[in-house]
Amino acid sequence: MKEFLEFYPKCLKSRTILYKIIIKPVFDFIIGFLLLVVLSPIIFSTMILLAIANKGNVFFLQLRPGLHGKPFKIIKFKTMCDAFDLTGIPLPDEERLTRIGQFVRSVSLDELLQLINVVKGDMSLVGPRPLLMQYLSRYSIEQARRHEVKPGITGWAQINGRNAISWDEKFRLDVEYVNMISFRLDLKILWMTLLKVIQRKGISADCHVTMEEFKGIGR
């Protein structure tokens, strides 16, 4: 009995490592590629609509921190137009968000191009969302643990509130996912994400089109 109690935690840890290093990347590549093929009509239709709304500017590219904070270039659909005030500062998000862009975002179509990042190996289907590079220096040691796994298109925080929860709660859920990562949990998150998209819940933070800037602990 004593030997079993000592062996069981080691067995669970080995299974977790095997899943993170081998099974999850293979699963991501296969499912990501298949989704790109199956969803290609929707992707191309979205491209056409946004090309009209944004006068040809369809793609949004930006450096984001990936596994262990290593930068990669994320690709998304551009849902906001380029509009500035008289001093050259971009107008607030709610003023730049086009009607078509608002619809694309409300049903999460803007995230579909990240399947390319998944196939390339920069991202996973499930994991903490990739945020901004400047946030790296603002995390606490515990919050920085969200980068122990690849960022994902969806994640534990997304099915538990997405942009409608606070930064503290979001990071707590991200680290919780890192501690609990498993194939079963990933399947649950993917299924719950589908339900959230259908219900169109948790898209924006209260009174904001997008999440407010994370300024660090106690700010």
Protein Blocks (a to p, Z undefined) as FASTA:
>chain_A
ZZmmmmmmmmmmmmmmmmmmmmmmmmmmmmmmmmmmmmmmmmmmmmmmmmmmnnopabdc
dddddehhiacddddddfbdcdddfkopacdfklmpcfklmmmmmnommmmmmmmmmmno
pacfbdcddddfklmmmpcfklmmmmmpccdfbdfklmnnpjmbcfklmmmmmmmmmmmg
cfklmmmmmmmmmmmmmnopakbcghiabdcddebehZZ
